[in-house]
Amino acid sequence: MKVYHTHTDFEKLLELLKTAEKELQVKPFIVMESTGHYHKLLFYFLRNSGYDASVVNPIQTDSIKNIGIRKVKSDKVDAKKVALLARLGEIQPTNIPDEDILGLRSLVR
């Protein structure tokens, strides 16, 4: 499912996460790649919805790019690589300050 930065899509994603949590009987571990400022809306939405989300630097996720023989680049392939890194414990989460600190930073800039 593609998730656009709309409240409707975020709510659909939340329903999918809740369904997965119910079926698997475990809370999903969410990892997302840092994308400038674009990931922040989803990150805070998930955090405010009770999920732990980890943001990783693209340099970390790029470290596994040579795992396959063929050089395939797509969102699905990238997502699988991020999931593999998370499963192997090779991802260090980025420190994301709370919303108040981010607001102050924006005012100063």
N, C-alpha and C positions, 0 to 999 in steps of 0.2 A: 504494500500500500504506500503510495506517495502521500506525504504529509506536507501540505502547504501551510504557510504561516497565517492560518485563520482559526478563529475560536472553534468553528465547526469541525475542522480537521483535527485539532487538538483533542476535542471531546471524543471523536471517533477513535483516535489512538488510545485514549484513556480507557474506552470500552474494550478495545482489543487487549490491552494490558490486563485489565480486570478478568477478562475471559481466560487468558493464558494463565493467570495466577490461580484461578479457580480450578482449571483443568489439571495443571501441573502441581498444584498444592505447594507452590514456592513463589515468592515475590521475584519478579524479573529483575535482573541486573542490567541496568541501562548504561551503555557507553556511547558517547557521541564524539565526533571529531570537531575540534575547534574550527569555526568558520568565520573568523573576524568577529562581528557582532551578531551574526545571523542565528547562531545556536542559542543565544541567551534567552530569547523568548520561550523556546521549548524547554530549555533547562529549568527555568524558574517555574514554568507551568507544571512540569513533572515534580519538582521539589515541593511545590505548594499542594500538589495532589497526593503527597505521601510517598513518593518514590524516590529512591536514591539514584542519582544520575551522575556519571563520571564523564568529565570532558578531558579528552586527550589531545595532545599536540600532534598535528599531521606528520611531524618528523618521526614520532614513535611508530605510527601506523605504517609509514613508508618503509620502515626497517624490514618488513616482511615481504616486500614487493618481489623478491627473487625466489620465492618459495616454489613457484611453478615453472615449468619449462617454457610455456608460451606466455608472452606478455599480453595479458588481457586486462583491460581497464574498463570497469563499469561500476555503478553503484552497488550492485549485488555482490560482485567480487570483492570490492572494498569492504563491504559490510561483513562478509565472511572472514576476511583477514583481521578486521578489528575484533570480531568475536573470538577468533582463534587466539589472538594476543591476550585478550582478557581471560580466556580460559586457562592459558598457560601462566597467568600471573605476571605478564610482562608489561602491563600498562600501569603507569604512575599517573594518578588523576591530577589534573590541573587545579590549583587553588582558585576557586571562584568566590569572590567576596559577596556578602549579602547585598540585597537591593539598595539599601540605604547608602552604603559605601559607593556603589556604582553610580548612584544619583549624584553624590557629592563630587565624584571624579568628573562626571559629565559637566557639572556646573563650573568646575575649575578650568576645564579645557575650553 
